[in-house]
């Protein structure tokens, strides 16, 4: 993300507890086929909204393929991203990151989570499948080991 855009307080946030420049790992909240993904925390009326202050088109995603805008609405009450086009609505839980993850880092994170959980890696041919909210403790530990936790996440978990 362009540094001047990343620190621009005029770009509204989707998750109101974090700035629009915050990268998130969104973890599926229920068992199923849904997969974890990364986004930033921008709110735009449409993904291709024009930033009127700068008169240019903002990019849709970063170099890792992470969209700047979460694909589903973030609840102001629960601070969870809700996929509301399915029944029942499907939740995704945010983990603030230092930056977005590449596809290789997603797979590496999944393998580390499987190892930390003491699971047999052969049981998970798709290592990304273990990246679910139920494994958040292992995910946080693995992200910390990879140096990918946001300073905000580390500070929050020290207090909690």
C-alpha positions in Angstrom: 0.0 0.0 0.0 1.2 3.5 -0.8 2.6 4.9 2.5 0.7 8.2 2.1 -2.5 6.2 1.6 -1.8 3.9 4.5 -1.6 6.7 7.0 -4.5 8.8 5.6 -7.1 9.3 8.3 -9.7 10.3 5.7 -10.0 6.7 4.4 -12.7 5.2 6.6 -12.2 1.9 8.4 -14.4 -1.2 8.1 -13.5 -2.4 11.6 -13.9 0.7 13.8 -11.3 -0.4 16.4 -8.4 -0.3 13.9 -7.1 2.2 11.2 -7.9 1.6 7.5 -4.3 0.6 6.9 -4.5 -2.4 9.3 -4.0 -5.9 7.7 -6.2 -8.7 9.0 -6.2 -12.4 8.8 -9.9 -13.4 8.8 -10.5 -16.8 10.3 -13.7 -18.9 9.5 -15.9 -19.1 12.6 -17.6 -22.5 11.9 -16.5 -25.8 10.5 -17.0 -26.1 6.8 -15.4 -25.4 3.5 -14.7 -21.7 4.0 -11.1 -20.6 4.0 -9.1 -18.0 5.9 -8.1 -14.9 3.9 -6.3 -11.6 4.4 -7.6 -8.0 3.8 -6.9 -4.6 4.9 -9.4 -2.6 6.9 -10.7 0.0 4.4 -14.3 0.8 3.9 -15.4 1.8 0.5 -18.9 2.1 -1.0 -17.5 0.1 -3.9 -14.1 -1.6 -4.3 -13.2 0.9 -7.1 -14.2 4.1 -5.3 -12.4 7.2 -6.3 -10.5 9.0 -3.6 -11.8 12.5 -4.2 -8.9 14.1 -2.3 -6.3 12.7 -4.6 -8.4 12.3 -7.7 -7.1 8.8 -8.5 -8.4 5.3 -8.4 -7.3 3.3 -5.3 -5.9 -0.3 -6.0 -8.1 -3.2 -5.2 -5.4 -5.4 -3.6 -1.8 -5.5 -2.5 1.1 -7.5 -4.0 0.1 -10.6 -2.0 -3.4 -10.4 -3.5 -5.0 -9.2 -0.2 -8.0 -6.8 -0.9 -7.9 -3.5 0.8 -11.6 -3.8 1.5 -13.1 -6.8 3.4 -15.5 -8.6 1.1 -18.3 -8.8 3.8 -19.7 -6.3 6.2 -17.9 -5.9 9.6 -20.4 -5.6 12.5 -19.9 -2.6 14.7 -21.4 -4.7 17.6 -19.4 -8.0 17.3 -16.4 -6.7 15.2 -16.8 -9.9 13.1 -17.0 -9.9 9.4 -20.3 -11.5 8.4 -21.0 -13.2 5.1 -24.7 -12.5 4.8 -25.4 -13.9 1.4 -25.7 -17.4 2.9 -28.1 -18.9 5.5 -27.2 -18.9 8.3 -24.9 -15.9 8.0 -21.3 -17.0 8.3 -18.8 -15.3 10.6 -15.1 -14.5 10.1 -13.0 -13.4 13.1 -10.1 -10.9 12.6 -6.5 -11.3 13.7 -4.5 -8.0 13.2 -1.3 -8.7 11.2 1.9 -6.7 10.6 1.2 -7.2 6.9 -0.8 -9.4 4.6 0.3 -13.0 4.0 1.5 -14.5 0.7 0.0 -17.8 -0.5 3.3 -19.5 0.6 3.0 -18.0 4.1 -0.6 -19.2 4.4 0.6 -22.7 3.8 3.5 -22.3 6.1 1.3 -21.0 8.8 -1.1 -23.9 8.4 1.8 -26.4 8.8 3.0 -24.6 11.9 -0.5 -24.6 13.4 -0.8 -28.4 12.7 2.5 -29.0 14.4 1.7 -26.8 17.4 -1.6 -28.6 17.8 0.1 -32.0 17.8 -1.9 -33.1 14.8 -0.7 -35.5 12.1 0.2 -33.4 9.0 -0.9 -36.2 6.8 -4.5 -35.6 8.0 -4.4 -32.2 6.5 -3.3 -32.3 2.8 -4.4 -28.7 2.6 -2.6 -27.0 5.4 -4.7 -23.8 5.1 -7.8 -25.8 6.2 -6.6 -25.7 9.8 -6.7 -21.9 9.8 -10.0 -21.6 11.7 -11.1 -19.6 14.7 -11.2 -22.7 16.8 -7.4 -22.9 16.4 -6.8 -19.3 17.2 -4.4 -20.0 20.1 -2.1 -22.0 17.8 -2.5 -19.5 15.0 -1.4 -16.6 17.3 1.6 -18.6 18.5 2.6 -19.5 15.0 2.2 -15.9 13.8 4.3 -14.7 16.7 7.0 -17.1 15.8 6.9 -15.9 12.2 7.1 -12.2 13.3 3.8 -11.5 11.6 1.6 -10.3 14.6 0.7 -6.6 14.5 2.0 -4.6 17.5 -1.6 -4.0 18.3 -2.3 -7.7 18.6 0.7 -8.2 20.9 -0.3 -5.3 23.1 -3.9 -6.5 23.3 -3.0 -10.0 24.3 -0.6 -8.7 27.0 -3.4 -6.8 28.6 -6.0 -9.5 28.2 
